[in-house]
């Protein structure tokens, strides 16, 4: 089969965590099949992103199961930490999560588990998981298991000793408030951009109410102060990868979820 001069060959883009995207390499062309072809590196990626954003009912079921079991495993890790306050290491939390998901048949994780206590919880993509969790620490766990390749991605912060002190509880409740209000806004034919902007303004107002930010919510949002507390914005799509694809654009409309 011979390629015709000036035909276009569509090349996907690859991107590793924290690196710029780059086009995939063409196969070794010993016979000159790709000579004279025009590589196109954006259209295929955008087309795949658009189609992978829409899930079938079976795909949604896979994601629901992965998230249900992963959520239960998070709770198991919290309970272990609270029951052994001050005598737990981060790797124990990692191990309990993996064991609990494996016990339910999910033997593979979507990404390396992050279990950071104290100051480690503030380190982006912390993976050492080797420190002791002291009784007064907050512990951040970012972990998700896969079912048939479809992965969960759940991040939660909890008190190592089992109970929040008042200030930390107030911040936790503020984050939970933004999450729950955003979920309510995600209705069919609603723009993702709108939900994200509402989440930012709500975050700003709650930070002001807590005395952590001065001024008004609109100004705090417009000048980017909220991004210091919410650097990755509202979220990302899930699927066969932990970040299956970027939203095709911020005007993307939420569709009805298949039952």
N, C-alpha and C positions, 0 to 999 in steps of 0.2 A: 504494500500500500504506500503510495507516494504522496507526500504533502505538496500542496500547490504554493507557488511563490506568493508572498504577501498575505497568506492566510494568518489568522490570529490563533494563538494557542493560549488557553486560559490557565494561569499558574496561581495556585493558592498561596496565601501568606501564612507564615509561621511566626509565633511570638512566644518567647519564654518570659517567665515572671520577671518583671523589672527591666526588661530589655525592649528595644525598638523592634517593631515587626519587620520581617524580611521575607522576600519571595522564595518559594521552594526552588531548589535547583532542578533544571531539566535533566532527564536521564542522559547517560553517556551516549553521544550521537556518533557512533563509529561509521554509520552508513549515510550520514548527512540528511537524515529525515527531517531535522528541524531547521536546516539551512534555509534562510530567507523568510522564516516565520516571524511574526510580530508577537512577542510575549505580552500578555495583558495581566497585570498583577492585582487589580482591585475589584473587578466586576464579579469574579467567581466567589471571592471571600464575602462580598456584600450579599450576593444571591444566596449563598449557603447560610449566612447569618439570618436572613429573612425567613428562610424555610425552616431552619432549626429552631427558631423562636416559637413556632407553632407546634404544639404537642398533640398527639393522638390520645384517645382515652386510655389505651394500654400504657403509653408513656407516662401519663399523669399518674396512673396506678403505681407504676414502678417508683416514681418520685415520692408518692405518698408513703409507700411502705419504707423506703429508705429513710425518710424523715421521721416516721413514727418510731422505728427501731433506734435510730440515732438519738432521738429525743429521750427515749427511755434510758439509753446508755449514759447520756449526760446526767440524768437524775441519779443514776446509780453511782456515778463519780462524785456528785455532790454529797450524797448520803455517806459514802465512805469517808470523805474528807471531814464532814461534820462529826462523825462518830469517833474519829481519831485526831481531833483538832490538835495541831502542833506537832504531830508525829506522823506526818505524811510527806512524801516527796512527790514532785511533779510527775516523775515517771510512773508512779503508782496510779495516778489519775489517767495517764495515757494508757496504761495496761488494762485498767478496769473498763475503760471505754471500748477498747479493742476486744476484750474478752466478752463483754456483754453483747456487742453486735455479732460477734462470731457465734455466740450461743444461740442466736436466732437465725443462723444460716448466712449472715452477711460477713464473709471472710476477708473482704477487701475494703480498704478505706479509700476515699476519693483523693486524699492528700495527707501529708504528714500532720499528725495531731500537734496542735499548739496548746500547751498547758503551762501558763505563766503565772506565778504567784508574786505578790508584792510589786516591786519595781519591774520585774520581768514582764508583767502584764502590759506594760506600756511600750514594750519593744515589738515593733511590727514584724510579723512572721517569725517570732521567737520559736526555736525548735530544740533548744538544748534540753529542756525538761529534766534538769538534774538538781534543782534547788529544793530545799525544805520549805514546805508551806507552814508558816507560823500561824498560831491561832487567831491573830488579829489581821492577817493578810486578806486581801481580796484575791481571788483566783479567776483568771480568764481562761476559758477552754474554747478552742475553735476546732471542731472535729465533725466529720461526717463519713458515713459508710455508704458503700455502693450496693445496689441491687440491679443485676443484669446490666451493669455498666452505668446506670443512672445514679448520680451521687447527691447526697444531702450535703448541706453546708450550714452548720449551726454554730453560732458564737454566743456564749453566755458568760456573765460574771457573777460570782457568788462569794459569800463570806466563808473563809476557811473554817471558822469556828461554828458556823451554822446560823449565825444571827447578825444582821446588819446593825451597825450603830446608826443613829438618827440621820446624820449628814449623808452617809453613804446610801441609806435607804431612800432618801429624798431624790438623789441623783438617779438611782436605779428606777424609781417610779417615773421620773421624767422621761427617761429613755423608753420605758415600756409604754408610756402614754403616746409618744411619737410613733412607735411601732404600731400600736393598735389603731391609732387614728389613720395612719397611712394605709393599713390593710382595708379599713372601711372605705377609703377613697378609691380603691382599685376595683372599679366596676366596669362592665363592658362599655366601650367607646369613650373611656376617659384617657386623656393623654398622660403618658408617663411624666412628661415635663411638668405638668400641673401638680401631680402627686408629689414629685420631688421638691418643687418650690414650696408647697404647703408644709412639707416636712421640715424644710429649712427654717421657715418663719416660725413654726411651732417650737422648734428647738431653740431658736433665739429667744422667744418669749419666756420659755421655761428657764433658760439660763439667767435671764434678767430677774425672774421671780426668785431664783435661788441666790441672787446676789453675786453671781459669777461674772456677769457682763453688765456694763452700764449702757444707758441710752434706750432707744426703742428698737423693736424687733425688725422693722423694715430696714433701718440704717445698718443694724448689725448684720443682716443678711446681705445687703447690697455691697458692703465693703469687704465681705469675705470672712468676717470673724467666725461665723458658724463653721466654716471649713476647717478651722483649727480643731474643732470638737468632732467634726463629721467629715474627715478628709476623703472618704471614699463614696461620698454622697449616699444615696438611699439603698442601692443594692445592685444585683446583677442577675442575669438569667442562669438557670440551672438546666442540666440535661446530662448528656454523655460525658461531659467534663464539668469540673467545678465552676468554670466560667465558659459555658458552651458557646457563647457568641455575644458580641456587643449588641445592644439595642440597635436595630437598623438606623434609627435616628430618635431624637428626644421627643418627636411628635408621634411616636408609636402609640397606637390605641390598644388598650387591653381588650382581649376577646373573651367571649363566654367560655368558661372552663368546661371541657367535656365531662359528663357524669360517668 
